[in-house]
Amino acid sequence: MTSDGTHIEPADADDFHRVLADHPRYWGERDMRALHLLAMVQEFGDTCLVARAPDGIRGYVFGFVTPARTGYVHLIATRDDTRGTGLGRRLYGAFAAAAARQGAERLKAITSVANTGSQAFHRRLGFAARAVEDYDGAGRPMVVFGRALPL
């Protein structure tokens, strides 16, 4: 727990629904609700984490570990009033530790080529980035991030 009362812990179904209810606080105008899958929280609970504080969920990371020992971050978001505080870095650190406990040796994430904020954030965390054409279907390139553990 930090001095502001924030602690990172596994998410549950109630957390998932709270995050969706406050979706604009995490994603602004972008509608990312379709990428939020309750099954992820239900099936990969140890790597779906929330940053909880007295004023609610300040951020979250949903991911899992693949059979190829890769910790894949599906979604990471911080609430609009917590950006720039280091919370995203803390969430990634907690996810990396949980993934390593499950045998992960690497981390992976993806983002759209237009999401320059995500690209800068991942590069600051030491990820290599490469654009992959047709990653998300024909004519839909994505930026793929990867790095070895530990974070």
Secondary structure, DSSP 8 states (H G I E B T S, - for coil): --TTS-EEEE--HHHHHHHHHTHHHHHTT---GGG--HHHHHH-GGGEEEEEETTEEEEEEEEEE-TTSEEEEEEEEE-GGGTTTTHHHHHHHHHHHHHHHTT--EEEEEEETT-HHHHHHHHHTT-EEEEETTTTSTT--EEEEEEES--
